[in-house]
Amino acid sequence: MSKEKMDAYKAHKANRKQEIAKEKRRKKAAKAAWYTMGALCVAGICAAVGLTGWNSYKSYIDSLPDYSATELIVDDIVGILETEEETEEAEETASEDSESEETVAETAEENTASEETAAEDTESGETEEAE
């Protein structure tokens, strides 16, 4: 071997421990970077799957019928069912109608009574004149 090769070999041999330590550090750093990137990818995929599942769950919950609501879910085609508002309106209308019927009945009774008194007055007037 030549003198130059011998000197390079001796220098390489003297620094071999430090070079091996540097190479191990580089490999560990690369391995850590790969593990970190892999963990981030797995976390991203898990987050996407979880978010998709959550959105599906929320849409499922929103699609369920709400039995606490007072609205009817199916339209009343035949007209058999009534909502609370219609029932209340019907009751109010019925009470107003009954009140107006009562006032009409009272007015009719008053008119009948006044006609009867007028008829009696005319009859008593005729009988007095006849005597």
DSSP file (Angstrom, degrees, kcal/mol; ACC not computed):
  #  RESIDUE AA STRUCTURE BP1 BP2  ACC     N-H-->O    O-->H-N    N-H-->O    O-->H-N    TCO  KAPPA ALPHA  PHI   PSI    X-CA   Y-CA   Z-CA
    1    1 A M              0   0    0      0, 0.0     2,-0.1     0, 0.0     0, 0.0   0.000 360.0 360.0 360.0 154.3    0.0    0.0    0.0
    2    2 A S     >  -     0   0    0      1,-0.1     4,-2.1     4,-0.0     5,-0.2  -0.406 360.0-112.0 -85.2 165.2    1.1    3.5   -0.6
    3    3 A K  H  > S+     0   0    0      1,-0.2     4,-1.9     2,-0.2     5,-0.1   0.862 115.9  53.2 -63.4 -37.1    1.9    5.9    2.1
    4    4 A E  H  > S+     0   0    0      2,-0.2     4,-2.2     1,-0.2    -1,-0.2   0.899 108.5  49.4 -67.4 -41.7   -1.2    8.1    1.4
    5    5 A K  H  > S+     0   0    0      1,-0.2     4,-2.4     2,-0.2    -1,-0.2   0.891 109.7  52.1 -65.2 -38.1   -3.5    5.1    1.7
    6    6 A M  H  X S+     0   0    0     -4,-2.1     4,-2.3     1,-0.2    -2,-0.2   0.901 109.7  48.6 -65.0 -40.4   -1.9    4.1    5.0
    7    7 A D  H  X S+     0   0    0     -4,-1.9     4,-2.2     2,-0.2    -2,-0.2   0.896 112.0  48.6 -67.5 -40.1   -2.4    7.6    6.4
    8    8 A A  H  X S+     0   0    0     -4,-2.2     4,-2.5     2,-0.2    -2,-0.2   0.894 111.7  50.5 -65.9 -40.5   -6.1    7.8    5.3
    9    9 A Y  H  X S+     0   0    0     -4,-2.4     4,-2.6     1,-0.2    -2,-0.2   0.914 111.0  48.0 -63.8 -43.4   -6.7    4.3    6.8
   10   10 A K  H  X S+     0   0    0     -4,-2.3     4,-2.1     2,-0.2    -2,-0.2   0.891 112.8  48.1 -65.5 -39.4   -5.1    5.4   10.1
   11   11 A A  H  X S+     0   0    0     -4,-2.2     4,-1.9     2,-0.2    -2,-0.2   0.903 113.2  48.5 -67.2 -41.0   -7.2    8.6   10.2
   12   12 A H  H  < S+     0   0    0     -4,-2.5     4,-0.4     1,-0.2    -2,-0.2   0.909 112.1  49.0 -64.3 -41.7  -10.3    6.7    9.4
   13   13 A K  H >< S+     0   0    0     -4,-2.6     3,-0.6     1,-0.2     4,-0.3   0.877 110.3  51.0 -66.0 -38.1   -9.5    4.1   12.1
   14   14 A A  H 3< S+     0   0    0     -4,-2.1     3,-0.3     1,-0.2    -1,-0.2   0.854 118.2  37.6 -68.2 -35.4   -8.9    6.9   14.7
   15   15 A N  T 3X S+     0   0    0     -4,-1.9     4,-2.4     1,-0.2    -1,-0.2   0.309  86.0 105.0 -99.1   8.1  -12.2    8.7   13.9
   16   16 A R  H <> S+     0   0    0     -3,-0.6     4,-2.6    -4,-0.4     5,-0.2   0.879  77.5  51.8 -60.1 -42.0  -14.2    5.5   13.4
   17   17 A K  H  > S+     0   0    0     -4,-0.3     4,-2.2    -3,-0.3    -1,-0.2   0.908 112.2  45.8 -62.5 -43.4  -16.0    5.7   16.8
   18   18 A Q  H  > S+     0   0    0     -4,-0.2     4,-2.3     2,-0.2    -1,-0.2   0.900 113.8  48.8 -68.3 -39.3  -17.1    9.3   16.2
   19   19 A E  H  X S+     0   0    0     -4,-2.4     4,-2.5     2,-0.2    -2,-0.2   0.906 111.5  49.2 -66.7 -40.9  -18.3    8.5   12.7
   20   20 A I  H  X S+     0   0    0     -4,-2.6     4,-2.3    -5,-0.2    -2,-0.2   0.907 110.9  50.5 -64.0 -40.7  -20.2    5.5   13.8
   21   21 A A  H  X S+     0   0    0     -4,-2.2     4,-2.1     2,-0.2    -2,-0.2   0.896 111.2  48.9 -63.4 -41.5  -21.9    7.6   16.6
   22   22 A K  H  X S+     0   0    0     -4,-2.3     4,-2.5     2,-0.2    -2,-0.2   0.915 111.0  50.0 -63.5 -43.1  -22.8   10.3   14.0
   23   23 A E  H  X S+     0   0    0     -4,-2.5     4,-2.3     1,-0.2    -2,-0.2   0.901 110.0  50.3 -63.3 -40.8  -24.3    7.7   11.7
   24   24 A K  H  X S+     0   0    0     -4,-2.3     4,-2.6     2,-0.2    -1,-0.2   0.903 110.6  49.9 -63.3 -41.1  -26.3    6.2   14.5
   25   25 A R  H  X S+     0   0    0     -4,-2.1     4,-2.6     2,-0.2    -2,-0.2   0.905 110.3  50.0 -64.1 -41.8  -27.7    9.7   15.4
   26   26 A R  H  X S+     0   0    0     -4,-2.5     4,-2.5     2,-0.2    -2,-0.2   0.917 112.1  47.7 -62.5 -42.8  -28.6   10.3   11.8
   27   27 A K  H  X S+     0   0    0     -4,-2.3     4,-2.7     2,-0.2    -2,-0.2   0.914 112.4  48.8 -65.2 -42.5  -30.4    7.0   11.6
   28   28 A K  H  X S+     0   0    0     -4,-2.6     4,-2.6     2,-0.2    -2,-0.2   0.906 112.1  49.1 -63.7 -40.9  -32.2    7.6   14.9
   29   29 A A  H  X S+     0   0    0     -4,-2.6     4,-2.4     2,-0.2    -2,-0.2   0.909 113.0  46.9 -64.6 -41.8  -33.3   11.1   13.7
   30   30 A A  H  X S+     0   0    0     -4,-2.5     4,-2.4     2,-0.2    -2,-0.2   0.918 113.0  49.1 -65.5 -42.2  -34.6    9.8   10.4
   31   31 A K  H  X S+     0   0    0     -4,-2.7     4,-2.6     1,-0.2    -2,-0.2   0.912 111.5  49.2 -63.4 -42.2  -36.4    7.0   12.2
   32   32 A A  H  X S+     0   0    0     -4,-2.6     4,-2.6     2,-0.2    -1,-0.2   0.896 110.3  51.2 -63.7 -40.7  -38.0    9.5   14.7
   33   33 A A  H  X S+     0   0    0     -4,-2.4     4,-2.7     2,-0.2    -2,-0.2   0.917 111.2  47.9 -63.2 -42.5  -39.0   11.7   11.7
   34   34 A W  H  X S+     0   0    0     -4,-2.4     4,-2.7     2,-0.2    -2,-0.2   0.921 112.9  47.8 -64.4 -43.8  -40.7    8.7   10.0
   35   35 A Y  H  X S+     0   0    0     -4,-2.6     4,-2.7     2,-0.2    -2,-0.2   0.910 112.6  49.6 -62.9 -40.9  -42.5    7.7   13.2
   36   36 A T  H  X S+     0   0    0     -4,-2.6     4,-2.4     2,-0.2    -2,-0.2   0.934 112.8  46.2 -63.2 -46.6  -43.6   11.2   13.8
   37   37 A M  H  X S+     0   0    0     -4,-2.7     4,-2.3     2,-0.2    -2,-0.2   0.905 113.6  49.5 -64.1 -40.6  -44.9   11.6   10.2
   38   38 A G  H  X S+     0   0    0     -4,-2.7     4,-2.6     2,-0.2    -2,-0.2   0.912 110.7  49.6 -63.1 -43.1  -46.6    8.2   10.4
   39   39 A A  H  X S+     0   0    0     -4,-2.7     4,-2.6     1,-0.2    -2,-0.2   0.897 110.9  50.1 -64.0 -39.7  -48.3    9.1   13.7
   40   40 A L  H  X S+     0   0    0     -4,-2.4     4,-2.4     2,-0.2    -2,-0.2   0.903 111.2  48.8 -65.3 -40.7  -49.5   12.4   12.3
   41   41 A C  H  X S+     0   0    0     -4,-2.3     4,-2.5     2,-0.2    -2,-0.2   0.930 112.8  47.2 -63.9 -44.7  -51.0   10.6    9.2
   42   42 A V  H  X S+     0   0    0     -4,-2.6     4,-2.7     1,-0.2    -2,-0.2   0.914 112.5  50.0 -63.3 -41.9  -52.7    8.0   11.4
   43   43 A A  H  X S+     0   0    0     -4,-2.6     4,-2.4     2,-0.2    -1,-0.2   0.898 110.9  49.8 -63.7 -39.9  -54.0   10.8   13.7
   44   44 A G  H  X S+     0   0    0     -4,-2.4     4,-2.3     2,-0.2    -2,-0.2   0.908 112.0  47.2 -64.2 -42.4  -55.3   12.7   10.6
   45   45 A I  H  X S+     0   0    0     -4,-2.5     4,-2.6     2,-0.2     5,-0.2   0.921 112.9  48.8 -65.6 -43.2  -57.1    9.6    9.3
   46   46 A C  H  X S+     0   0    0     -4,-2.7     4,-2.7     1,-0.2    -2,-0.2   0.896 111.3  50.3 -62.8 -39.7  -58.6    8.8   12.7
   47   47 A A  H  X S+     0   0    0     -4,-2.4     4,-2.7     2,-0.2    -1,-0.2   0.908 111.1  48.9 -65.1 -41.2  -59.8   12.4   13.0
   48   48 A A  H  X S+     0   0    0     -4,-2.3     4,-2.3     2,-0.2    -2,-0.2   0.923 113.8  45.6 -64.6 -43.9  -61.4   12.3    9.5
   49   49 A V  H  X S+     0   0    0     -4,-2.6     4,-2.5     2,-0.2    -2,-0.2   0.916 114.6  48.6 -65.4 -42.7  -63.1    9.0   10.3
   50   50 A G  H  X S+     0   0    0     -4,-2.7     4,-2.6    -5,-0.2    -2,-0.2   0.909 111.9  48.3 -63.5 -42.8  -64.3   10.2   13.7
   51   51 A L  H  X S+     0   0    0     -4,-2.7     4,-2.6     2,-0.2    -1,-0.2   0.896 111.9  49.6 -65.7 -40.2  -65.6   13.5   12.2
   52   52 A T  H  X S+     0   0    0     -4,-2.3     4,-2.2    -5,-0.2    -2,-0.2   0.920 112.3  48.2 -63.5 -43.2  -67.4   11.6    9.5
   53   53 A G  H  X S+     0   0    0     -4,-2.5     4,-2.4     2,-0.2    -2,-0.2   0.909 111.5  49.9 -62.3 -42.4  -68.9    9.3   12.1
   54   54 A W  H  X S+     0   0    0     -4,-2.6     4,-2.6     2,-0.2    -2,-0.2   0.917 111.0  48.6 -63.9 -44.4  -70.0   12.2   14.3
   55   55 A N  H  X S+     0   0    0     -4,-2.6     4,-2.3     1,-0.2    -1,-0.2   0.892 111.5  50.4 -64.2 -38.4  -71.6   14.0   11.4
   56   56 A S  H  X S+     0   0    0     -4,-2.2     4,-2.1     2,-0.2    -2,-0.2   0.915 110.9  49.4 -64.0 -42.1  -73.5   10.8   10.4
   57   57 A Y  H  X S+     0   0    0     -4,-2.4     4,-2.6     2,-0.2    -2,-0.2   0.920 111.0  49.2 -62.6 -45.0  -74.7   10.4   14.0
   58   58 A K  H  X S+     0   0    0     -4,-2.6     4,-2.4     1,-0.2    -1,-0.2   0.906 111.5  48.4 -63.9 -41.5  -75.9   14.0   14.2
   59   59 A S  H  X S+     0   0    0     -4,-2.3     4,-1.4     2,-0.2    -1,-0.2   0.866 111.6  51.2 -67.6 -33.6  -77.8   13.7   10.9
   60   60 A Y  H  X S+     0   0    0     -4,-2.1     4,-0.8     2,-0.2    -2,-0.2   0.929 110.9  47.5 -65.5 -45.0  -79.3   10.4   12.1
   61   61 A I  H >< S+     0   0    0     -4,-2.6     3,-0.7     1,-0.2    -2,-0.2   0.892 111.9  50.6 -63.5 -39.7  -80.4   12.1   15.4
   62   62 A D  H 3< S+     0   0    0     -4,-2.4    -1,-0.2     1,-0.2    -2,-0.2   0.795 106.7  55.5 -68.9 -26.6  -81.9   15.0   13.4
   63   63 A S  H 3< S+     0   0    0     -4,-1.4    -1,-0.2    -5,-0.2    -2,-0.2   0.652  86.1  99.3 -81.2 -14.2  -83.8   12.7   11.1
   64   64 A L  S << S-     0   0    0     -4,-0.8     2,-0.1    -3,-0.7    -3,-0.0  -0.425  86.8-100.0 -70.5 147.0  -85.5   10.9   14.0
   65   65 A P        -     0   0    0      0, 0.0     2,-0.9     0, 0.0    -1,-0.1  -0.408  27.9-132.4 -68.8 143.8  -89.1   12.1   14.7
   66   66 A D    >   -     0   0    0      1,-0.1     3,-0.9    -2,-0.1    -4,-0.0  -0.843  22.6-177.6-100.3 102.2  -89.5   14.5   17.6
   67   67 A Y  T 3  S+     0   0    0     -2,-0.9    -1,-0.1     1,-0.2     0, 0.0   0.588  77.3  65.4 -78.2  -9.6  -92.4   13.3   19.7
   68   68 A S  T 3  S+     0   0    0     -3,-0.1    -1,-0.2     2,-0.0     2,-0.1   0.635  82.8  95.7 -85.7 -13.0  -92.2   16.2   22.0
   69   69 A A  S <  S-     0   0    0     -3,-0.9     0, 0.0     1,-0.1     0, 0.0  -0.423  71.1-141.3 -76.5 152.3  -93.2   18.7   19.3
   70   70 A T  S    S+     0   0    0     -2,-0.1    14,-0.4     2,-0.1     2,-0.2   0.538  73.4  98.6 -89.7  -6.8  -96.8   19.7   19.0
   71   71 A E  S    S-     0   0    0     12,-0.1     2,-0.3     1,-0.1    -2,-0.1  -0.488  78.5-117.1 -79.6 150.5  -96.7   19.6   15.2
   72   72 A L        -     0   0    0     -2,-0.2    -2,-0.1     1,-0.1    -1,-0.1  -0.681  13.9-152.9 -84.1 140.6  -97.9   16.7   13.2
   73   73 A I  S    S+     0   0    0     -2,-0.3     2,-0.4     1,-0.1    -1,-0.1   0.898  82.8  48.9 -81.2 -41.8  -95.2   14.9   11.2
   74   74 A V  S    S-     0   0    0      1,-0.0    -1,-0.1     0, 0.0     2,-0.0  -0.829  95.9-112.3 -99.6 135.4  -97.6   13.6    8.6
   75   75 A D        -     0   0    0     -2,-0.4     2,-1.3     1,-0.1     3,-0.2  -0.346  27.7-115.9 -65.0 146.6 -100.0   15.9    7.0
   76   76 A D        +     0   0    0      1,-0.2    -1,-0.1     2,-0.1    -4,-0.0  -0.705  41.7 171.1 -86.2  94.6 -103.7   15.3    7.8
   77   77 A I  S    S+     0   0    0     -2,-1.3    -1,-0.2     1,-0.2    -2,-0.0   0.912  75.9  40.4 -73.9 -43.5 -105.0   14.4    4.3
   78   78 A V  S    S-     0   0    0     -3,-0.2    -1,-0.2     1,-0.0    -2,-0.1   0.773 106.9-120.6 -79.5 -26.9 -108.4   13.3    5.3
   79   79 A G  S    S+     0   0    0      2,-0.0    -2,-0.1    -4,-0.0    -3,-0.1   0.673  76.2 122.5  93.5  20.0 -109.0   16.0    7.9
   80   80 A I        +     0   0    0      2,-0.0     2,-0.2     0, 0.0    -4,-0.0   0.901  59.7  64.2 -79.4 -43.5 -109.4   13.6   10.9
   81   81 A L        -     0   0    0      1,-0.0     2,-0.4     0, 0.0    -5,-0.1  -0.549  65.9-162.3 -87.0 147.2 -106.7   14.9   13.0
   82   82 A E        -     0   0    0     -2,-0.2     2,-0.1     4,-0.0    -2,-0.0  -0.963  13.8-131.8-125.1 144.3 -106.6   18.4   14.5
   83   83 A T     >  -     0   0    0     -2,-0.4     4,-2.2     1,-0.1     5,-0.2  -0.437  32.3-105.1 -84.8 169.6 -103.7   20.3   15.9
   84   84 A E  H  > S+     0   0    0    -14,-0.4     4,-2.8     1,-0.2     5,-0.2   0.874 120.2  54.9 -62.6 -37.3 -103.9   22.1   19.2
   85   85 A E  H  > S+     0   0    0      2,-0.2     4,-2.8     1,-0.2    -1,-0.2   0.923 108.5  47.3 -64.5 -43.4 -104.2   25.4   17.5
   86   86 A E  H  > S+     0   0    0      2,-0.2     4,-2.7     1,-0.2    -1,-0.2   0.904 112.6  50.2 -63.7 -39.8 -107.1   24.4   15.4
   87   87 A T  H  X S+     0   0    0     -4,-2.2     4,-2.6     2,-0.2    -2,-0.2   0.926 112.2  46.8 -63.3 -44.7 -108.8   22.9   18.5
   88   88 A E  H  X S+     0   0    0     -4,-2.8     4,-2.6     2,-0.2    -2,-0.2   0.915 113.4  48.8 -64.3 -41.8 -108.2   26.2   20.4
   89   89 A E  H  X S+     0   0    0     -4,-2.8     4,-2.8     1,-0.2    -2,-0.2   0.903 111.3  50.2 -63.7 -40.2 -109.5   28.3   17.5
   90   90 A A  H  X S+     0   0    0     -4,-2.7     4,-2.8     2,-0.2    -2,-0.2   0.915 111.1  48.7 -64.6 -41.7 -112.6   26.0   17.2
   91   91 A E  H  X S+     0   0    0     -4,-2.6     4,-2.6     2,-0.2    -2,-0.2   0.913 112.7  48.0 -63.7 -42.1 -113.3   26.4   20.9
   92   92 A E  H  X S+     0   0    0     -4,-2.6     4,-2.5     2,-0.2    -2,-0.2   0.921 113.7  47.0 -64.1 -43.0 -112.9   30.2   20.7
   93   93 A T  H  X S+     0   0    0     -4,-2.8     4,-2.9     2,-0.2    -2,-0.2   0.907 112.2  50.5 -64.4 -41.2 -115.1   30.3   17.7
   94   94 A A  H  X S+     0   0    0     -4,-2.8     4,-2.8     2,-0.2    -2,-0.2   0.909 111.1  48.1 -63.8 -41.7 -117.7   28.1   19.4
   95   95 A S  H  X S+     0   0    0     -4,-2.6     4,-2.1     2,-0.2    -1,-0.2   0.896 113.4  47.7 -67.4 -37.2 -117.6   30.2   22.5
   96   96 A E  H  X S+     0   0    0     -4,-2.5     4,-2.7     2,-0.2    -2,-0.2   0.908 113.0  49.0 -66.8 -40.2 -118.0   33.4   20.4
   97   97 A D  H  X S+     0   0    0     -4,-2.9     4,-2.8     2,-0.2    -2,-0.2   0.914 111.4  48.7 -64.1 -42.4 -120.9   31.7   18.4
   98   98 A S  H  X S+     0   0    0     -4,-2.8     4,-2.3     2,-0.2    -1,-0.2   0.890 111.9  49.7 -66.4 -36.8 -122.6   30.6   21.6
   99   99 A E  H  X S+     0   0    0     -4,-2.1     4,-2.4     2,-0.2    -2,-0.2   0.929 113.1  45.8 -65.1 -43.6 -122.2   34.2   23.0
  100  100 A S  H  X S+     0   0    0     -4,-2.7     4,-2.5     1,-0.2    -2,-0.2   0.877 112.0  51.9 -68.5 -34.5 -123.7   35.7   19.8
  101  101 A E  H  X S+     0   0    0     -4,-2.8     4,-2.9     2,-0.2    -1,-0.2   0.891 109.4  50.9 -64.8 -38.8 -126.5   33.1   19.8
  102  102 A E  H  X S+     0   0    0     -4,-2.3     4,-2.8     2,-0.2    -2,-0.2   0.922 111.8  46.1 -64.1 -43.2 -127.3   34.0   23.4
  103  103 A T  H  X S+     0   0    0     -4,-2.4     4,-2.6     2,-0.2    -2,-0.2   0.895 113.7  48.9 -67.9 -37.4 -127.4   37.7   22.5
  104  104 A V  H  X S+     0   0    0     -4,-2.5     4,-2.8     2,-0.2    -2,-0.2   0.921 112.6  48.6 -65.1 -41.9 -129.5   36.9   19.5
  105  105 A A  H  X S+     0   0    0     -4,-2.9     4,-2.6     2,-0.2    -2,-0.2   0.916 112.3  48.3 -63.8 -42.3 -131.8   34.8   21.6
  106  106 A E  H  X S+     0   0    0     -4,-2.8     4,-2.6     2,-0.2    -1,-0.2   0.917 112.7  48.1 -63.6 -42.3 -132.1   37.5   24.3
  107  107 A T  H  X S+     0   0    0     -4,-2.6     4,-2.8     1,-0.2    -2,-0.2   0.909 111.7  50.1 -64.1 -41.1 -132.8   40.1   21.6
  108  108 A A  H  X S+     0   0    0     -4,-2.8     4,-2.7     2,-0.2    -2,-0.2   0.914 111.1  49.0 -64.3 -40.9 -135.4   37.8   20.1
  109  109 A E  H  X S+     0   0    0     -4,-2.6     4,-3.0     2,-0.2    -2,-0.2   0.907 111.8  49.1 -63.5 -41.8 -137.0   37.3   23.5
  110  110 A E  H  X S+     0   0    0     -4,-2.6     4,-2.9     2,-0.2    -2,-0.2   0.921 112.5  47.5 -63.4 -42.9 -137.1   41.1   24.1
  111  111 A N  H  X S+     0   0    0     -4,-2.8     4,-2.4     2,-0.2    -2,-0.2   0.917 113.7  48.0 -63.9 -41.6 -138.6   41.7   20.7
  112  112 A T  H  X S+     0   0    0     -4,-2.7     4,-2.5     2,-0.2    -2,-0.2   0.923 113.2  48.0 -64.3 -43.4 -141.2   39.0   21.4
  113  113 A A  H  X S+     0   0    0     -4,-3.0     4,-2.5     1,-0.2    -2,-0.2   0.909 112.7  47.7 -64.5 -41.3 -141.9   40.4   24.8
  114  114 A S  H  X S+     0   0    0     -4,-2.9     4,-2.0     2,-0.2    -1,-0.2   0.869 112.2  50.1 -69.6 -33.8 -142.3   43.9   23.4
  115  115 A E  H  X S+     0   0    0     -4,-2.4     4,-2.7    -5,-0.2    -2,-0.2   0.897 111.1  49.7 -67.8 -39.1 -144.6   42.6   20.6
  116  116 A E  H  X S+     0   0    0     -4,-2.5     4,-2.8     2,-0.2    -2,-0.2   0.920 111.9  47.0 -65.7 -42.9 -146.7   40.8   23.2
  117  117 A T  H  X S+     0   0    0     -4,-2.5     4,-2.5     2,-0.2    -1,-0.2   0.881 113.1  49.7 -66.5 -35.1 -147.0   43.9   25.4
  118  118 A A  H  X S+     0   0    0     -4,-2.0     4,-2.3     2,-0.2    -2,-0.2   0.909 111.9  47.8 -67.9 -39.6 -147.8   45.9   22.3
  119  119 A A  H  X S+     0   0    0     -4,-2.7     4,-2.4     2,-0.2    -2,-0.2   0.899 112.6  49.0 -66.7 -39.4 -150.4   43.4   21.3
  120  120 A E  H  X S+     0   0    0     -4,-2.8     4,-3.2     2,-0.2     5,-0.3   0.891 110.0  51.9 -66.2 -39.4 -151.9   43.4   24.9
  121  121 A D  H  X S+     0   0    0     -4,-2.5     4,-2.2     1,-0.2    -2,-0.2   0.923 111.8  45.9 -63.2 -42.1 -151.9   47.2   24.9
  122  122 A T  H  X S+     0   0    0     -4,-2.3     4,-2.0     2,-0.2    -2,-0.2   0.896 114.5  48.0 -68.9 -36.5 -153.8   47.2   21.6
  123  123 A E  H  X S+     0   0    0     -4,-2.4     4,-2.5     2,-0.2    -2,-0.2   0.915 113.2  46.8 -67.6 -42.8 -156.2   44.5   22.8
  124  124 A S  H  X S+     0   0    0     -4,-3.2     4,-2.1     1,-0.2    -2,-0.2   0.861 111.7  52.7 -68.6 -32.6 -156.9   46.2   26.1
  125  125 A G  H  X S+     0   0    0     -4,-2.2     4,-1.8    -5,-0.3    -1,-0.2   0.891 110.5  47.1 -66.6 -39.4 -157.4   49.5   24.3
  126  126 A E  H  X S+     0   0    0     -4,-2.0     4,-1.9     2,-0.2    -2,-0.2   0.899 112.2  49.5 -68.8 -40.5 -159.9   47.8   22.0
  127  127 A T  H  X S+     0   0    0     -4,-2.5     4,-1.3     1,-0.2    -2,-0.2   0.870 109.9  51.5 -69.5 -34.8 -161.7   46.2   24.9
  128  128 A E  H  < S+     0   0    0     -4,-2.1    -1,-0.2     1,-0.2    -2,-0.2   0.905 111.6  47.0 -67.2 -40.2 -161.9   49.5   26.9
  129  129 A E  H  < S+     0   0    0     -4,-1.8    -2,-0.2     1,-0.2    -1,-0.2   0.853 108.4  56.2 -69.2 -32.7 -163.3   51.3   23.9
  130  130 A A  H  <        0   0    0     -4,-1.9    -1,-0.2     1,-0.3    -2,-0.2   0.813 360.0 360.0 -70.4 -28.8 -165.8   48.5   23.3
  131  131 A E     <        0   0    0     -4,-1.3    -1,-0.3    -3,-0.1    -2,-0.2   0.476 360.0 360.0 -78.8 360.0 -167.2   48.8   26.8
